[in-house]
Amino acid sequence: MSAPIELYYWPTPNGWKISIALEEMGLPYNLNLVNIGKGEQFAPDFLKLSPNNRMPAIVDPDGPDGAPVSIFESGAILQYLARKTGRFHGETERDRIEVDQWLMWQMGGVGPMAGQAHHFLAYAPTLEPPQVLPYAQNRYRNEVERLYGVLEARLADRPFVAGDFYSIADMAIFPWASLWEKQEQDLSKTPRMAEWLERLAARPAVDKGRNLAIELRAARAPGADKVLFGQRRRDGTG
């Protein structure tokens, strides 16, 4: 068995992508928590691994040619792990093209747009004074709805986004799509997507990866909002 991968993680959708992948691939890993509310993503040692001060990141002691390698950006990590294991990236070059397209679709679309929807719909209204910005709320709510419409159409004739096989593209999309309620989406409009979400949620590895250190998600460190967004909440913290 290979040496454990060092996973630098916090329970967010981007973190879940990698914890799910590691569980699905059966790769041993050590958990290193990066408390983003306390600013640990700015620590010099972490910046050596992830210069964009974002998690997740990994260090694989058994990297290319047996030498250690560190990787940041969740999409790049997923592609690396798929190559390393030869799993969840398709069997043919055409398969891999499909996987990579939908992985990039998540990285460039679903993740950023859903993240902005979370910010303006759930976080900004809790500030003092409350920042209820209808233009921003509508813009990102509607764009997430459009993207989920694209996913709904894609799933019309296939069980997974790349075809008839489960892939890292599904692993990347699921964490953000699973938070559809916070994005104020209506799953009755996307029944195929709803079935896809249920199908993935039923996978033991998805459940385990999605729940890794989940108890920390609800607990916000004092001053977290100032660290993350340079803002203060109504309770005066930050």
N, C-alpha and C positions, 0 to 999 in steps of 0.2 A: 504494500500500500504506500502511496506517495505521502510525503510530509504534509501536514495540514497547511491549508491556505490561511493567511491572516486576513480576516475580513474586518474592515473599518466601516462602522455601520451605526445608523440610528433608525428607529422604526418610522420611516416615511415611505411613500410610494417608490421613490428611487432606491432606497435601501432594500425594500422588499423584492425588487427585481432580482437582486443578487442572492439574497438569502433563499429565495425560491429556487433559483437556478442551482445553487450548491446542493440543496436538498434533492432536487430532481436528478441531478447528475451523480449523487452519492459521493461527493467529494468531501473529505474531512476538512474541517476548518476551525480556527480559533476566533472567537468573537472579541473584537475590540470596539467598545462603545465610544462614539464621538458625540458628545452632548452638544448639539448645535445651539441649544438655548444658553449654554454657559460659554459659548465662543470657542470651544475646543477645536473647531475646524480651522482656527487661525493660529494654532500652536505651531511653532517652527518645525517640529518633527513631522507633524501631519502635512504641512505645506511641502515638505520634500517629496511626499507621496502624491499629493493632490494640489498642484500649484494654483488651481482655481478656487481653493478653500471650500470645496464641496465634497460631501461624501455621497455615495460609497467610494471606497478604494479597496484594492486588494494587493497583497504581496504573495506571490507564489514562489516558494523556495525551489520548486522544480520547474523553472521556466524554460525557455528555449535553450537547447544544448545543455540542460541541467543546471543552468545558472539562474539565480533569483531574478524576478522581474516584478516591478510594481506597476499597477495600471489604475488610472482614474477614468471617469466618465462611464456611467452604467452601460451604455450601448457598446462601448469598446470592451468592457469587461465581459459582457455576454458573448460577444463574438469570440473573444479569446477562449473562454471556457468551452464554447461549442467546438472550436477547433481542437482544443486540448483533449477533449473526451471523444470527439467524433460523433456527438449526439446533438439532437434538437436543432440541426441546421440543414436538414434535408439530405437526400442521397445523391442528387444530381446537381449539376451547375444551375439548371433552371429552377430547381427547388431553392437553392441558396440565393438566387436572385430574388425570388418571391419573399423569402425570409428577410433579406436585407432591406428590401423596399419598405416592408411593413414595420420593421424595426426603426428605420429612419423616419417613417411617418409618425411613429410614437414620439421619437426624440424631438422632432421639429414641430409637431402639432399637438398631440394629445397632452403630453406632459406640460409644456409651457402654457397652453390655453387653460387646461384644467387647474393648474397652479394659480393662474391669475383669477379664475373664477372663485376658487377657494378664498383668495385674498380679499377680493372686493365684496363677496357675498357673506363670508363668515367672519373675517378678521376686522376689516376696516370699520364696520358698524360698531365694534366694541371699543373703539378709541374714544378719548375725551379731548375735544368734542367728537361725537360720532361722525364718521366719514361715510355717509350713505350717498353713493355716487351712481345715480340711475344709469347714466350713459355707460360707465365702465361695467356696471353689473349686467346690463343688457348685452353689451358687446361680447363679453366673455361667456356669459350663459348661452347666448345664441351661437357662438362659434363652437363651443363644446357640443351643443346639439347638432350642429352641422357635421362635425367630425364623427359623432356617434351614428349619424345617418349614413356616412361613408362606410363605417364598420358594419352596420346593419345590412347594407347592400352587398358588401363583400361576403358576408356569411350566408347569403341566400342559397348557395349551392355547394357549401363546404362546411365541415365542422370546426375548422380552425382557420386562422387568417391566411396562412400560406398554402392551404390545401387540405388534404386528408390526413395531415400529420401535425402533431403538437410541436411547437418550436419556441425558440427564444423570443420570437416576435410576440407570441401569446403571453409569455412570461413578462414581457416589457409593458404590454398594454393593460393587462389585468389589474395591476395594483392601482393605477389611476382610475380605470373604469369602475372598479369596485367601490369607489367613493362617489358614485353618481348622485347620491342624495345631497351631499354638500355642494355639488355643482348645480343643484336644483333642476335635475333632469327627470323626465317622465319615461320610465322603462316600458310603459304600455305602447309607446310609439316605436320601440325597438325590441320586439319580442325575440328575434333571433339573437340579438346581443344578450338579452336577459337569460336565454337558455345557455349561451356560451359562458356567461359568468357563473351560472350554477354548475356547469360541467367542470370548469376549472376549479371552482371552490371546493368541489368534492374530492379533488386529488389530495391524498395525504401530504405530499411534499409541499403543495401550495399552502395548505392549511398550516403546516409547521413553519414554513418560511414566513408566511404572513403574520404569524403570531410571535415571532422571535422578539423577545423583550417588549412585547406590546404594552405591558403595564406602564412603561415609561412614556408612552405617547401622550397620555392625558395629563401627566405631571409636567407643568411648565416651570422651569427654574426662575427664581426672582431675577428680574431684569432681562428675561429672554426676549421680550418684544423689542427692547432697545438694541440688543445684540443682533437680532435677526433683521429688523426693519428700521431701526433708529426712531422708534415710536414709543409712546407711553400709553398704558391701558388706563381705564377709568379707576382701577383700584390703586393707581399711583405707582405700581411696580414698573421697573425699567429705567 
